[in-house]
Amino acid sequence: MARQKHLVKVCSCTPRGDLSIKSLQVLNQIVRAEEASIAHDKNARRMARRALALGDICMAAGCPIRAIRIWRAAAQRLLAMDYEWVDVPVYFEAYTSFYHLVSEKEGLMLGRRIDKAWHLLGHREMATWARHMRKQYNDMWLDRYDEALP
């Protein structure tokens, strides 16, 4: 007789198209494993996109503080990874801009998601991450090209 597989249903879709989480214990295990995997990812854009998806799952499960924590850690890691490109020489400046090297789009998305979660929690005073991320990327650009300005 063939062995039957035992599967645990973690989430399902509602008729409205929302995500419904069935088992928070399994979700916690998945989040812990994925956080560890995200922390060791060397590709900044992929790391940010995985953190965005994981935070979205936590938001759908009704865990906004956990989503904020995931997104904030990813945003700080992303800034650190992108800041390494400030001093790297680019040999084909005509074909490669600074924005091809850094993950500004993903960083701004992380900032907006953090701010949206704080707004949903009713703490509008904490929603400053989108502005913070924009300022950090502007500062990176200035650090790179400050000597070239007149």
C-alpha positions in Angstrom: 0.0 0.0 0.0 1.3 3.4 -0.9 2.2 5.9 1.8 -0.1 8.9 2.0 1.4 12.3 2.3 0.3 14.4 5.2 0.0 18.1 4.2 -0.9 21.0 6.5 -3.0 23.7 4.9 -1.3 27.0 5.7 -3.3 29.5 3.7 -6.2 29.7 1.3 -7.9 32.3 -0.8 -11.2 33.9 0.1 -13.9 34.6 -2.5 -12.9 38.3 -2.4 -9.3 37.4 -3.4 -7.8 37.9 0.0 -5.3 35.6 1.7 -6.5 33.6 4.7 -4.0 32.0 7.0 -5.1 28.7 8.6 -2.2 27.7 10.9 -0.1 30.4 12.7 2.3 27.8 14.0 3.3 26.7 10.5 3.4 30.3 9.4 5.8 31.1 12.3 8.1 28.2 11.2 8.0 29.4 7.6 8.8 33.0 8.6 11.7 32.0 10.8 13.2 29.8 8.1 12.7 32.4 5.4 14.1 35.2 7.5 17.3 33.2 8.0 17.5 32.6 4.3 16.9 36.3 3.4 19.6 37.4 5.8 22.2 35.3 3.9 21.1 36.4 0.4 23.9 38.2 -1.5 21.7 39.7 -4.2 20.2 42.9 -2.8 17.2 43.1 -5.2 16.2 39.5 -4.7 16.6 39.9 -0.9 14.3 42.9 -0.9 11.7 41.3 -3.0 11.6 38.2 -0.9 11.3 40.3 2.2 8.4 42.2 0.6 6.6 39.0 -0.2 7.2 37.6 3.3 6.0 40.8 4.9 2.9 40.7 2.8 2.1 37.2 4.0 2.5 38.4 7.6 0.2 41.3 6.9 -2.4 39.0 5.5 -2.1 36.8 8.5 -2.9 39.8 10.8 0.7 40.2 12.1 1.6 43.8 11.1 4.3 44.2 13.7 6.1 41.2 12.4 5.8 42.5 8.8 7.2 45.8 9.9 10.1 44.1 11.6 10.9 42.0 8.5 10.7 45.0 6.2 12.7 47.3 8.5 15.5 44.7 8.8 15.5 44.2 5.0 15.6 48.0 4.4 18.6 48.4 6.7 20.4 45.5 5.0 19.6 46.8 1.6 21.0 50.3 2.4 24.2 48.6 3.7 24.5 46.5 0.6 23.8 49.4 -1.8 26.2 51.8 0.0 29.1 49.5 -1.0 28.6 50.7 -4.6 29.4 54.3 -3.8 33.2 53.8 -4.1 33.2 51.2 -6.8 34.6 52.5 -10.1 32.3 52.1 -13.1 34.3 51.9 -16.3 31.5 52.5 -18.8 29.8 55.6 -17.3 28.0 56.3 -20.6 26.2 53.0 -20.4 25.8 52.4 -16.7 24.3 54.8 -14.2 24.4 54.7 -10.5 20.8 53.7 -10.4 21.6 50.5 -12.3 23.9 49.5 -9.5 21.7 50.2 -6.5 18.2 48.9 -5.6 16.5 52.2 -5.0 13.1 51.0 -6.4 13.0 48.1 -3.9 14.2 50.3 -1.1 11.4 52.8 -1.7 8.9 50.0 -1.9 10.1 48.7 1.5 9.7 52.2 3.0 6.2 52.7 1.6 5.1 49.3 2.9 6.4 50.1 6.4 4.6 53.4 6.3 1.4 51.8 5.2 1.5 49.3 8.0 2.1 52.0 10.6 -0.9 53.9 9.1 -3.1 50.8 9.4 -2.0 50.5 13.0 -3.0 54.1 13.7 0.6 55.4 14.3 1.0 58.0 11.7 3.9 59.6 13.6 6.0 56.4 13.0 5.4 56.5 9.2 8.7 58.1 8.2 10.5 55.2 6.3 9.6 56.2 2.8 11.1 59.7 3.4 14.1 58.1 5.2 14.8 55.7 2.3 14.6 58.5 -0.3 17.0 60.7 1.7 19.5 57.8 2.0 19.5 57.1 -1.7 19.9 60.8 -2.4 22.8 60.9 0.0 24.4 57.9 -1.7 24.1 59.6 -5.1 25.7 62.8 -3.6 28.5 60.8 -2.0 29.3 59.2 -5.4 29.0 62.3 -7.6 29.8 65.2 -5.2 33.2 65.9 -6.7 31.7 66.1 -10.2 29.2 68.8 -9.3 30.3 72.4 -10.1 
